[in-house]
Amino acid sequence: MREAFGYLRRYQGATFLIHLAPAAQVSYPLRQLLRDIALLQQMGIHTICVIAERGSSVIGPSPLPAGRKPWPAPQSAIAWLKHYCHSYGIAAHEYQYRPNNRERAGLPASINTLNAKKIAQHATDGLVLLSVDHHSHRAAAEGAVMLKAAKLIYLESSDFFLRVAHYFKAHYQPNIYRQALYLPALKLQEIITQAGLASSDLQTLQELHRALEGGVVRGHLLNIRYADTLLAEIFSHQGSGIMIYANRYERIRALREEEIGEVLQFTQPLSRSGILRSRSLQEIISHLNDYVVCETDGTIQGCVALKAKDARYYEVGALAVHPAYQRFGIGRRLIAYCITQAKEYGASYIVAVTYRGADWFNKLGFEKIEPHLLPKEIAQEICERNHPHRREASSIMRLTLAQRP
């Protein structure tokens, strides 16, 4: 809930453009997704929904719970969206875009004939419904650029989504957050250039990439098969689909003083449980230059400190990952960053003192050593700062970077 609240606060007042493909309009969870689209508008997110009318635009019958009466007659996606807007007390503004014969022939389509300013005004006080009967993906991409949307979301059929997801995994191996994928716009351009997908799939990806080049920050491909996919993709770091980002999404950077409280929220419980050595606020402030954090989409997910002990030895400490983001490789990325930095500084060794993570460090190339193998001053300092009753339980791990002549 806290995670969702952070995203909600960030996106209130932003514009989302959501495209509903024809093949996605016969899926069982569609009613739930349409309800969520209307809910976004109620949350204060300016939502514009592009409905592709070509192909089947009728929602097939779905099983009703026992005792539930059938809903009213309207069955088109637009009709259902109007129904949900009415239920939430939200205004629904409908526009129709009909391309001319030149565009139907396959020449570049454009929605400039629509009043973008008027659409943007209507999006502030209600859900905008834009029905398109030709080149709907292109119209959605151009509309997202014209309206300066923060997100362009393509709700696609399960077949399309699985084809694209499998291709991405096989040829790019993007970072995987459970079932979700994310990759930069530049990598999407490489995939499009390779032309390893069907032409219809590539056209959709090309329109998405065009929107990102035009200033849209995030593009999303979602599987219509999963009823909760829209809200899970928007309001969680784990996501539920494929996200392509135009700006910096994940980075490791220096910790700022005003962020120490946020870091202490997930490091202090680890200290109380005996996993991490306790560090006070003043101690962190005095060594602030040693700390870096892993930030994803504006949220700090983990931290680590890299401190020089002498010309040859550097120590990593305070390695912690927020419980909500563990098992996603964040700790490994932080250690890899420390290794790269230590090499640049000319270090020969990296040491770490751990209470329960010896096996984990061992998988990263560290080996367990006895204190006498360290320089006397470093070994003494490590022993002095550990509690006497925990010295036997701690393990000193060392990674050899380079042997000096």
N, C-alpha and C positions, 0 to 999 in steps of 0.2 A: 504494500500500500504506500509506503514512504517512497519507494522507487517510482511508482506511478505518479505520485503527487509532484515529484520533481519535474517530470516530463510535462505534466499538465500545466504547471506554473510557467514553464518555458514556452509552451506553444499557444497559450491563450492569446488570442488576437492574430495568430498566424493563419496563413491560408494553406489548406490541403486540397489538392485536386485528385479525385479518385476516379479511375476508369474501370468500368465494368464490361468485360468482354462478352460477346454473344455466347460463346461456348460455356461461360461461367454462369449463365442465367438459368440453367436447368439443374443446378446442384441443390441437394437437400438443405444445406445450412444457409442458403442464400437469404432467407427471411431474417435469420439472426444477424447476418452481416449488414443487411439493409437497416435493421434496427440500430446497430452500432454506428452506422454512418449518420443517422439522424441524431444519435446520442452525442457524437462529436460536436455537432453544432450547438447542442444544449450546453456543452462544457465550455463554450466560448471560443471554439476553433472554427474559423470561417471555412466551411466545407462546400466544395463544388463537385458534383457527381456527374461524370460523363457517361451516358448510357448508350452503348452501341446497339442499334436497332436491327442491323442485318443479322440474318440467322434467326434462331428462336429467341424471342424475348418474353416468353411466357414461363412463369414459375410453375413447375408441375406440382401436382398434389402431394402433400406430405402428411404422414400419420399424425393424428391429434391425440393428446392424452385422453384417457377415459373421462367422460363427462364434459369435455370441452366442446363447445359448439363451433361449427365452421365459421371462419372469418368472412367478412363481406366479399362481394363478388370480384373486385379488381384483382387481376393476376399479373399484369405487366410489372416490370421492375419499377418503373416510374410511379405507377399507381400505388404499389406497396410503400414506396418511399413517402408519397403524399399521405398515406394512411398513418405511418409512424410519426411523421411531422405533426399531423393533427393530434395524435395521442399525446405527444410531448408539448403541445401548444406552440409549435414552431411554424413560422411561415415557410411556404414552399414556392419558389419562383422558378417557373419552367421556361426554358428557351429551346428553340429548335434550330438546328443548323442543317441546311440542305445545300451541299456543294453544287456548283454549276456543272455543265456538261464537260467543260475543259478539265475540271478536277476529277470527274468520274472516269475520264479517259486515262487517268494515272499520272497526270501532271501534278505539280506541287499543290497541295490543298492549303487553305488558310482560313482562319476564323476571324480575320480582320473585319469581315462584314458585320460581326457582332459588336455590340457596344461594350468593350472591356470595362470601361469606367462604370457603366451601369451595373454590370455583373458584379464588380467588386463592391459596389454600394449595397446591392441586394444580399451579398454574402455576409455582410455585417449584421443583418437582422433576420436571416433565415437561410435555409438550405437551398442552394441553386442547383437545379436539375437541367442538364444540357443534353438533349437527345440528338444523336448524330447517326446518319444512315450510311455514311461512307467515310473511309479513312479515319476511323474513330481514334486509333492510337496516335496518329499524327495530330489530329485536332486536340487531343488531350495534352500532348507535349507542347504544342504551340500555345495553348491556353495557359499552361503552367508557367511558361516563360513570360507571357503578356501580363499575367496577373501576379507575377513575382511570388509564386507559391514556394513555401518552405519544403513541401514534399509533393512528389508525384507518385501515386500508388496505382499499380496495375493489378487488379483482381483477375486472375487468369484461371483457366481450367486446370485440373489436376494433371492431365497429360502434358500440357505445355510446361507447367512448373517442374515436373519430374524430369523431363527431357533437358531443360536448361540447367537444373541443379546437378544432375549427373554429369553433364558436360563440364560444368565449372569445377566440380570435384576432381574429375579425371585429368583435366588439362591445366588447371591453375592451382588446385589444392588450397583454397582460401582458408582464412581462419574460421574455425567451426565453433559455433556456440550452440551445442546440442544439435537440433535439427536446422538451425538457422545458419546462413552464410552471409559474409559481407566482404566487399572488395572495392578497390578504388576505381574511379571512372577511367583512368588511364589503362587499367588492366581490362576493363570492359571493351575499350577500343581495340586492344590487341585481339581479344576473342572475336570481335566482329570481323576484323581484318582476316583472321584465319579461315573464316567461312566454313566452319566445321559443323554448323547446324543447318536445319532446313531453312529455306528462304523465308518462309512466313515467320519463323521464330527470329531470324536475324532482323527482319523488318521491325519487329516489336522492340528488340534491343537497340536498334539504330535510333528509333524515335526516343527511347529513354535516354540514350547517350546525348542526343541532340538537345534535350531539355536540360541536362546537366551542364552542357557547354553554354547554354543560354542563361545560366544563373541559378537554376534550381539546385538546392544544396543536397537533397537526398532523393534517391529513386528507389522504389520498392517493388518487388515482384512477389505476390502472395498466392498461395494455393487456396482456391475457393472451397476446397473440400473440408477445411477445418473451420468450424464455426467461430472460434475465438481468435482467428489468425490476425484480424485487423487490430484489435486492441492490444494483443500480445506483442505485435510488431512495433506499435507506436509507443507503448507505455512500459516497456521492459528492455533491459540491456541484452538479454538473451535473444530476444526476437523470435520470429516464427517463420520467416521467409528469407528472401534474398534482398540484401540492401546494397546499393551502389552509392558511394559517397563522393562528392566533388571536393570537399574541403578536408582538413585533417580530422580524422575520426579517433585514432588511437595514437598516443605518444607517451614517451617517458621524459619527464622534465623535472626541474628543480622544485622542491617543496617551498611554498610561500608561508610566511609567518602566520597569516590569517587563516591558513588551512590546517594548522596544527591540531586544533580542536576536532576537526573532522577525522584526522588520522587517529587521534587518541580514542575515538569512539570504537574503532575496531582493534586497536592494539592493546588497550587496557584489559579487556576480557581475556585476551591471550596471556597477558602477564599474570592475571589472577589465577588462571588455570595451570600456570607453571610452564607454559610452552615458550614464553618470551620473557626476557629479562625486563624488569620494570624500569621505565624511564620517565622522569618527571618532565613537566612542561618546561622548566628552566633548563634542564639538561638538553632537551631537543633544541631550544632556542639558541643555546650556546654552541651547538654543533649543527646549526641549520644548513650550512653550506655542504655538509656531508650527505644530506637526504635528497632522494629523488622519489617521485611517485609515478605510478602507471595510471594514466587518465584515459578513459574511454568515453567519448561523446560528452565531455564536460564533467564526468563523475570520477572521483578518485577511487580506484579499486584495490590498490596495493602500494606498499612503500618499502624502501630499503635504504640503508646508509652505507657508504663506502668511505673508510677513513684510512689515511696513511699512517702506518706505524713507524716505518723508517724508509730508507731509500729503496729497499727491496720488498718489503712486506706491506700489503694492504689488507684491511679486515672488512668483511661485510657483516652487518648486524642489523637488528631491528627489521628483519624481513617478515612482512606480514601481508596477508591478503584478506580483504573483507569476506566474511563467511558466504555472502550471497554470490561471490564470483570465484570461489575456489574450484579447482579441477578444470580450469580453462587455460592453464599454461601461463598465468600471469607471473607466478613466482619464477618460473624458468626464464621468462623474458627479462625480469628484473636482474637476475643473476647474470644472464648473458650480457646485459648492458654494463654491469659492473666489471665483468671480465674485459670487455672492450675498452672501457675507460682505464682500467689498471694497466693494460698493455700500452695504451697511449702515454701513460705517465712513466713508463719504463719499469714497472714492477716485475719482480721475478716470481712472487708467490701471492696468493690470496688465502687468507685463513678465515674460518668461521667457527664460532662456538655455538653448538646446538645441544638441546636437551632431549629432543625426540626425533630429530630429523636427520640422523646420521645416514640412514639408508637412502634418503632422498638426495642428499648431497653426494653420496657415493655414485649415484646414477649420473650425476653431472660431471664426474671426473675427479671429484675430491677424494682424498684418502685420509683415514683416521690416523693421527699421530699422537705421540706422547709429548707432554710439555717440554721435556728436555731437548727435543729436536728443534725448538724455536730459539731465537735469540733470547738471552737471559732476561733482558728488560721487558720484552713482549710477553714472555711466559709469566713473569712475576705480575705484570699489570693485569693479565687475564685472570690469574688466580685470586688476586686481591679484590677484584670487583664482583666475583661470584660469591654467593653465600657459602659458608663452610660446609653446610650439610648437603649442598648440591654439587660440589666439585666432583665427587665420584660419579654422579649421574650425567655430567656434561661430557660432550665429545668435542675434541678439537679436530677440525677438518682442514686439510690444506690442499690447494690446487697449484700445481707447478705450471707457470706460464713460460718461463725461459730460464735456462741455466747460463749464468754469467761466467765468462772465462776466468 
